Amino acid sequence: MTSAQARGGLLDEVADFAAHVAGAGVSAARLRHSMRAVFDTVGNMVLGSAQPLSLTVAQATRHWGSDESATVIGAGRRAPVGTAAFVNGTFAHCMDFDDTHLPSVLHPSASIVPAALAVGEAVGATGPQTLAAIAVGNEFCIRLGMAGYDMENANSIFFDRGQHATSICGTLGAAVAAAMLLSGDSSSIAAAASIAASMGSGIIECNRTGGTVKQIHTGWAAHSGIAAAQLAASGITGPPTALEGRFGFFEAFCGARAHPKTVTADLGHHWHSDALRIKPYPCNLFTHAGIDAAVELRERGVRPEEITALRLGVPGPVLRTIAEPASVKAAPASGYAGAFSGPYTVAAAMHGGGGLALYVDDFTDQAVRRPEVLALAAKVTCYADPECTSLFPMQMPARLTAHLADGRIEEAYCLDSRGGQRLPLSDEDLALKVGLNLSPVLDEVSAQELHEEIFQLTDRSSPRSIMRLLSRPGTADPRKPGGNP
């Protein structure tokens, strides 16, 4: 029995590992992995700051304290660390363009990166220190999600019970990252995570019946994680068995179906966060392989006007998200609905969209009403492909078969979607995505300077130098429509 186990529970093992990383750092490859997560997330935060939501959160947080330790992106304003993390974390997720982990279906960086940047800016952390904290925070967040994943039924237990795993697990991940930067000692990190277990929250009823609260979930997780770390630094403690205890985290959120030991299994040797997917398209991840297949057919010379029918084969479990009911998915009622439609996204990609194939301009309320795209979407039939189903959820495959007017049949089969371990986005593709996201707020010179500073986080740059470039007021009209909120 190790000393960590003798002290109490799983959180002690996590805290010992986090404290070790805080002191010793991580490999160059791990630093670079975190740096790319920062680059992607900062781009998403800047894009979010140019949306109407920015006015709402700015107004709501205006009187949340007078301390000016951290930067609120695009607002020309400084705020308390937790407030800045809340606003920036909300921006990171509000366009549904942030990185995703499978099979846990978590968006970890949208909470952990804003929390680490805010704390890192306030305490003067170095770039490598901040990237190491992000690496551990993301990993811990994902491991919590994996412990609450039912592999047999290919479903998140959190989601099955109506809970938003991203905000729940993200709170604890943000707490660990923040505590690593605030103190770096094992006892404080363990206390922060244990306290955060009483703070993580988020329900997904809004996915069924409406409401905009889900847009703030990642921001609130970042805010709560920082609050937990600050409380731990001040002497508040939590139970050492906060995760696996009789009345602990997993019993409360997942019941007997959870596998708590997943949290520490091979910790430090196997990194679940290596499977993080950087989204090339601002829409539901389940649509991405179909988009990739449409791009392949288009590059082969298949044109929308010669298509008489399209068959989109996907894993069976994703049909309910992107294909049902068929009539609704074929004619999305809004840009947001279009982002969850297999027929619309395939049709839009066949016609050719922005960015890396589809961009936020393809998901406006106006864009989803384009007659030529809707005409093609009406020709799409979605079905459960057995081979795709067998690969899910560890891979995100799709098979797209086009029947052409001259009798030919063209098929594209994608084993996995772009952006993951098997098909990672190149630095050039990531730079294109982030550059587009920055363009509503930053001019080309400022955007290039920010790009260079973030890529130097592995060496000489720091959160303060990054946030300094983001401290100027935004130049875009925050009421500009568009995107996938």
N, C-alpha and C positions, 0 to 999 in steps of 0.2 A: 504493500500500500504506500503510495506516494504521500508526501507531506500535504500536497493540495487536497488529496482525497481525505486525509485524516482531519483537515480543518473543517470540512463540511461537504461540499457538493460540486456539481459541475461548474458552477461559476468560478470557483477557486482555480480550477484547472485552466479555464479561459483567461482568468486574470493573470495567472502566472505566465502564461504564454504571451499575453499582451504586454506585460511588464518587461519580459525578456526582449520582445521586439522593440519596445520603446527605448531600451538601452542599447541594444546591439544592431538595430535596423534590420532591413530585409535586403534581398539580393537585388542586383541591378535590373534583372528581368522583372522582378516584382514591383520595383519602383516605376519602371516604364509602364507596366500594366495599370498601375494607379494613376499615373500621369495622363494616360489616354482617357481614363474615366473622368478625370478632372476636366480635360479639354472638352469632352463631349457634354458633360454636365454644365459647365460654364456657358457653352453655346446655347443649351436649352434654357438656362436661367435668363440669359440676355433676351432670347426670343420671347420668353414668357413675360418679361418686364415690359414688352411693347404691346401687350394684350390688354383689353378692357379690365381684366381681373386686377391689374396692377393698381388701378385707382381704388378698388375696393379694399385691398389689403393695406394700402398706404393709409387710407382713412381709418381703418380699424385699429392699426397699430401706432397711430400718431402719438398717443399719450401712454405708451407702454414703457415709460421711464426716460430719464434725461441723460443717462450715460451714453457716451459716443465711442464705444470701443470697437465697433465693427461697421462695415459698409453695407448699405442696402443698395442693391444693383439698380442702376438706371434712375435713381430717385434724387441724386445729389444730396444724400442724407446719410448721417451716421446714427447708429442706434445701439442699444444694449445687445450683447452677443446673442442672446436667445431670440430677440426680436429680429435681428438681421438674418439669423438662420431660418426663422419661420418664414419670412417674406421670400428670401432667396430659394428656400426649399419648396415653397409653393410654386414659384416660377419654374423650378426644375421639372415638375411633373405635369403642369397644367396643359401642356400640348401633347401629352402621351407620346413623346419623342425620346424618352429617357431609357437607359439601358435596362435589360431584362435578363433574369436568370431562369433557366429551365432545368428541372421540371418544377421548381418551387413557385414559379410565376411571380417572382418578386422584382421590384424596382429598387435595389438597394442604394445606388449612388445618389438618388434624388434626395435622400435624407442624410446619408453619411457625409457626402462631399460638402454640402452647405454648412453642416455642423462643424466639420474639421476646418474649413476655410475661415469661418467666423472665429472660432477659438484660436486657431493658429495666428490669425491677424492680431487678435487681442493680446496674446502672450508673446508674440515675436518668434514663433516657431520657424525653423528652417524648412525648406522645401522637402528634403528627405524625411524629416520627422513627421511632417504632415502627410506625406504619401504613405509612410509606414502605418500611421494611424488609420488612414482610409482603407488600406489593405486589410487590416485586422477587423475594422468595423464592418466592412462589406462582407468579409468571410463569416463573421459571427452572425450577422443578419441572415445570410443565406443558410447557414447551418441550422438556425432556428426554424427557417422555413422548410428545410429538408426533413427535420425531425417531425414536422407536422404535415408531411406529405404521405399519402396512401398510395404506394407503388402498385399494389394489386389492382386498385380501381382507377389508377392514373388520375388522381384528383387531390387537390389541396384540401386538407381537413379544415383549415381556416375558412376557405371560401365555401366549402360544403356547409359550414355552420353560419354563413352570412357575415364573416369577418374579413376585413381587409388586411391580409397578411403583411403587405408592404408597410403599412403604418404601424402595425403591432410589433413586428420584428425590427423594423427600422428604428424604433425608439431605443431599443436595447443596443443595436449596433452603433447608433449615434452616441449613446452614453459611453460606450467603451472607447470609441475614437476620441471623444472630448476628454475623458479622464486620462487617456494616454498623454494628451498634450498639456493638461492642467497639472498633473502630478507625476504620472508614470509609474507609481508604486502599485504593487499587486493588491493590497488591501483596499485602497481607494478605488481602483478599477472594479474590483468585485462588488464593493458597496454601490458604486454607480449603476452597474448592471442590475443589481438586486433591487435598488430603488426604482429603476426604470421599468422593471417588471410590473410595478403597480401603476405605471403611467401609460404603457402602450395600449392603444385603442383604435377603433375604426370599424364601422359596419358598412356593408355595401348595399343596403336597401335602396340607396339612391340609384343604383344600376337598374332597379326594377321600376321604381315609381317617381324618380326625378329628384332634383336638388343638386346644388353645386358644392356641397360640403366635401365631396371626395377630392376636389381640386386642392384643398388645403391639407390633406392627410400627411403628405410627405413633409411639408413645412412644419406641421405640428409635431411630427416625430422628431425632427431635428431640434426644435425648440425644447421638447420634453427631455430629450437625451442630454442636452446641455444642462437643463435644470437639475437633472438627476446627478450629473457629474459635479455640479456646483454644490449641491446638498451633501454629497459624499465628502467633498473637500472640506466642508464645514463641520463634519462629524456625524451626520445622519447615517445610520446603518440599515441594512436589510437582512433578511434571512439567508443563510448560506445555501439553503435548498430551495431558493425562490423558483428555480426552474422545474425540478423533478419532485418537489415535495407534495404531500397529500393535498394541500391547498395552494399549490404553486402554479406557475405559468402554464405548463402543458395540461395539467388537469383542468384548469379553468377554461382554456381556449380550445383544447383538442380532445380532452377526455382520455379514455383508455387506448385510443387508436394511435396516439403519438409514440415516437421512439426517441426519448430524451437523450440516450447515449450517442445518437448521431452528432450531437453538438460537439463532442470532444473526440470522436473516433478519428484516429490518425491526424489529430490537430497539429499543424506545422509541417506535416509531410504531404498531405493531400489538400489541395486548395480547390474547393468547390467554386470559388469565384473565378477560376480560370474559364469557366463555362459562361461567364457574363457575355451577353450579346449586345453590341452597340447597334441600335436600330438605324438602318439606312432610310426607312420610310416612316412618316409620322402617322401610323395607323396600327391597329391591333396586330400583335406579333403573329397570330394565327393566319393572317392574310399574306404574310411576307413571301412564303415559298411560292404561292400562286403568282404573285407579282414577278418573282424571279423567272418563273416558267414563261410568263407572258413576254417578258423582255427577251428571253431566248428565242421564242417563236418570232417575235418582231425582228430580231437581228438576223434571223434566217430568211427574212423576206416576206413572211406572212403578213397580209394587210387586213385590217378590219373589214373592208368592203367585200372581201372574197370569202369571209367566214359565214357558214350557214348554221353552225352549232359549235359550242364549246362545252367540254365536259371537264370539270374540275374535281379531281380526286384528292381527298385530304384524309388525315386521321379521323376515325369515327367520332372521338370525343370533342372535336372542335366544330362539328357541324352545327351544334346548337348555338354557337357564338357567331359564326360567320355565314351561315346558310339558312337559318330558320327564323321566321317563316319565309319561304322562298319569295313570295310576292313582295314582301317588305324589303328583303335584301336586294331584289332586282331594281327597286326604285327607292333609294334611301330618302327619307323625309328631310334630312339635314346633312350638313357636312360631317358632323360628329357621327351620325348613323352610317355614313359612307365609309368611315374608318373601320367599321366592324362588318363590312360586307365583302364576302368573297367575290360575288359577281361584279360589283362596282369596281373594286380595286383591280381585278383582272382586266376588265374592259378599259379602265382608265390607263393602265399600263400598256395595253395593246395600242392605244391611240397615242401614247407618248406623253409623259408628264414632266414635271420639273425635277430639279435636284439630281439624285442618283437613280431616278426612275419615276418616283412620285414625291411631291413636296407639299407643304402646307397649302399652297395655292390650289392644289387638286382636291382639297377637303373643305372648301368653303360651301356655304349653302347654295351659292350660285353655280359653282363647279359641278356639283352632283346633279344638277338639272340639265346638263348639256344633252341635247337630243341624240347626238351621234353616239355618245357613251352609253346612255340609257338603252338605245336600240341594241347595242352589242351586249350589254348586261342582261337583257331579256333573253338572250340566246345561251346563257350560261346555266348548266345544270350541275349542281354539286352532289357528290356522292362519297360514301366511305370506301376508300381504296384499301384493300386488305394489306398490301405491302406497306403503305404509309402508316396504317394503324399499328403494324407490328414494330415500327421504328419509333413511334411516339411513346413517351414524352421526351426521350433523350435526344431525339432529332425532330426537326420540324419539316417534313417532306411534303411534296405535292406533285401531282401528275396532271398536266393540262393537255387535252387532246382537241385539236381543231379540225373540224370537218369543213372542207372547202368546196366552193361552187363547182369546180371542175372535177370533183370526185376524189381528190387527194385527201389524205389524212396526215396531219403533222402532229407529232407528240413531243412534249418536253417533260422530262422527269427530273426533279430536283430532290436529291437525297436529304438536303438540309437547306435552310434559308441563309442568306448572307448575314454577316455580322457576328457569327458565333466562332467557336474554336476551329471548326473545319473550314470555314470560309470567312476569315476575319476581314474587316474593312482595312484597306491599306491606309497608310498615313495620308496619302493624297486624297482618297475618298473621304476620310474623316475630316480632313481640312476643308474639302468642298462643302460637306454638310455643315460644319461649324461656321464657315465663312458666310454661308447663306443665312444662318441663324443670327449671326452678329449684325448683318447688314441693315436691319431696320433701326439700329441704335448707334453703331459705330461706323466711322468712315474707314476707308481701306487702310490708311496708314495706322490708325489706332488698332484696327483688327489684326493687322500683321504684327504689331508690337505685342499685343496680347498673346497671339499665337506663339511667338518666340519666348516670351516670359514663361508661359505654361510648360513648354517643352524643356525649359531649363530648370524646372522644379526639381528634377533629379539631381541637380548639382548646386547652382549658385542662386537660383531664384527663391522666392518665399511667398507665403500668402499675402503679406503686406504689399509686395511689389505687384502681385496680381490684382488685388482689390483696389490698389491705387489707380490702376487703369480703368477700373469699373466704377469709380466714385463720382464721375462727372454725371450731370443730369442727362437723361436719355434725349435723343434728338428726334425720336419717332413720335407720332401721334399715338398715345396709348389706347385710343379708341379705334385704332385701325382694325377692321374685321379680318377674320381668316383663321385658319388653323384648326386644330383638333383639341378643344379645351379639356 
